[in-house]
Amino acid sequence: MTDAQLFGERVRRLREQRKLSQEKLAQASNLTTSFVSTVEHGRKTPSLTTVLKLARGLKVDAAELFSGLTYDVLRKLKL
């Protein structure tokens, strides 16, 4: 699994927990729906600005998007 895939799964999980569609998250984050989909599927690694926009759209602290990315997990990623 890549870093982008791991991050995308986290975004999708948080979005679904909040019962948001990709469209609603995109609007709240000032991003396009297709870009949100691309991030969720791990096809693109978002910039820091995009991470902050997603956090704002999800109404979470930015750190929450990185929850679970422990040192052990990071060691196993192909960076």
PAMI-309455 format. One record per atom (N, C-alpha, C): residue in one letter; z, y, x. Coordinates in steps of 0.02 Angstrom, whole numbers, padded with zeros to 5 digits, always signed. Layout:
REM residues N
AZYX/...
END
This chain:
REM residues 79
M+00000-00059+00042/M+00000+00000+00000/M+00000+00062+00045/T-00037+00112+00025/T-00041+00174+00064/T+00010+00225+00039/D+00020+00276+00078/D+00065+00330+00058/D+00040+00363-00006/A-00025+00372-00013/A-00053+00404-00072/A-00041+00360-00134/Q-00048+00295-00127/Q-00036+00250-00184/Q+00037+00251-00205/L+00081+00250-00156/L+00153+00251-00170/L+00172+00316-00206/F+00146+00372-00181/F+00160+00436-00213/F+00131+00438-00283/G+00070+00415-00291/G+00037+00415-00357/G+00075+00375-00408/E+00101+00318-00387/E+00141+00276-00433/E+00204+00314-00456/R+00234+00350-00410/R+00294+00389-00426/R+00277+00443-00477/V+00222+00478-00467/V+00201+00530-00514/V+00189+00499-00583/R+00152+00444-00585/R+00137+00412-00649/R+00201+00389-00685/R+00247+00360-00647/R+00310+00336-00677/R+00350+00395-00707/L+00355+00450-00671/L+00391+00508-00696/L+00355+00538-00757/R+00290+00540-00755/R+00251+00567-00811/R+00262+00524-00873/E+00258+00459-00865/E+00267+00414-00923/E+00338+00417-00950/Q+00387+00424-00907/Q+00457+00430-00929/Q+00466+00492-00973/R+00427+00543-00958/R+00432+00605-00996/R+00383+00606-01055/K+00349+00551-01065/K+00301+00543-01120/K+00248+00598-01120/L+00224+00612-01060/L+00170+00661-01052/L+00104+00625-01040/S+00052+00650-01068/S-00015+00625-01052/S-00036+00657-00986/Q-00088+00629-00956/Q-00114+00661-00895/Q-00138+00731-00911/E-00166+00741-00970/E-00190+00807-00990/E-00133+00857-00993/K-00077+00837-01024/K-00020+00882-01030/K+00010+00898-00961/L+00015+00848-00918/L+00040+00860-00851/L-00007+00907-00813/A-00071+00896-00820/A-00120+00939-00786/A-00112+01012-00809/Q-00105+01022-00874/Q-00097+01090-00900/Q-00033+01121-00872/A+00022+01084-00875/A+00087+01110-00852/A+00088+01122-00777/S+00045+01088-00740/S+00043+01093-00667/S-00013+01139-00642/N-00053+01164-00689/N-00111+01205-00670/N-00159+01167-00625/L-00172+01104-00644/L-00219+01060-00609/L-00268+01033-00661/T-00320+01001-00638/T-00366+00968-00685/T-00341+00898-00701/T-00361+00874-00758/T-00342+00806-00779/T-00371+00755-00730/S-00432+00766-00708/S-00463+00718-00662/S-00426+00717-00595/F-00399+00774-00573/F-00362+00775-00511/F-00296+00738-00518/V-00261+00747-00574/V-00199+00711-00587/V-00213+00636-00585/S-00267+00615-00617/S-00286+00544-00617/S-00299+00519-00546/T-00334+00559-00507/T-00350+00541-00438/T-00286+00532-00397/V-00238+00577-00406/V-00174+00571-00370/V-00137+00509-00394/E-00133+00498-00459/E-00096+00441-00485/E-00125+00374-00461/H-00190+00372-00451/H-00222+00310-00428/H-00222+00304-00352/G-00192+00353-00318/G-00186+00350-00245/G-00251+00360-00208/R-00299+00392-00240/R-00363+00404-00207/R-00364+00469-00167/K-00311+00509-00175/K-00307+00572-00139/K-00234+00586-00122/T-00223+00610-00062/T-00156+00630-00041/T-00150+00705-00056/P-00103+00723-00100/P-00098+00793-00120/P-00068+00837-00065/S-00087+00900-00066/S-00057+00949-00020/S+00014+00966-00043/L+00050+01001-00002/L+00117+01021-00021/L+00115+01065-00083/T+00067+01110-00087/T+00061+01153-00146/T+00052+01111-00209/T+00011+01060-00205/T-00001+01016-00263/T+00063+00978-00281/V+00099+00955-00231/V+00162+00920-00244/V+00210+00966-00282/L+00213+01028-00261/L+00257+01077-00295/L+00234+01091-00366/K+00168+01095-00376/K+00141+01105-00444/K+00158+01045-00489/L+00151+00985-00462/L+00168+00925-00501/L+00242+00924-00518/A+00285+00941-00470/A+00357+00943-00483/A+00372+00993-00539/R+00341+01050-00536/R+00352+01100-00588/R+00328+01075-00655/G+00270+01044-00656/G+00242+01017-00718/G+00285+00961-00747/L+00315+00922-00704/L+00359+00867-00726/L+00430+00890-00739/K+00445+00952-00720/K+00512+00981-00727/K+00564+00941-00689/V+00546+00926-00625/V+00592+00891-00580/V+00595+00928-00514/D+00649+00915-00477/D+00652+00940-00409/D+00597+00906-00369/A+00567+00941-00322/A+00514+00912-00281/A+00538+00849-00246/A+00601+00847-00226/A+00628+00788-00192/A+00624+00726-00235/E+00626+00735-00300/E+00622+00677-00346/E+00555+00640-00339/L+00503+00676-00320/L+00438+00645-00311/L+00437+00599-00250/F+00484+00609-00205/F+00487+00569-00144/F+00543+00518-00147/S+00577+00513-00203/S+00632+00466-00211/S+00606+00395-00199/G+00643+00358-00162/G+00623+00289-00148/G+00584+00282-00083/L+00564+00337-00054/L+00528+00333+00010/L+00579+00333+00067/T+00615+00279+00071/T+00666+00271+00122/T+00633+00259+00190/Y+00673+00261+00242/Y+00648+00248+00308/Y+00615+00179+00313/D+00646+00130+00283/D+00617+00062+00285/D+00549+00059+00251/V+00542+00095+00196/V+00477+00097+00162/V+00426+00133+00206/L+00446+00190+00233/L+00400+00229+00275/L+00377+00191+00336/R+00422+00151+00365/R+00403+00111+00424/R+00346+00063+00409/K+00343+00039+00347/K+00293-00012+00329/K+00226+00019+00308/L+00225+00084+00297/L+00163+00115+00276/L+00115+00122+00334/K+00052+00120+00318/K+00000+00131+00368/K-00016+00206+00367/L+00016+00242+00412/L+00006+00315+00415/L-00039+00333+00472/
END
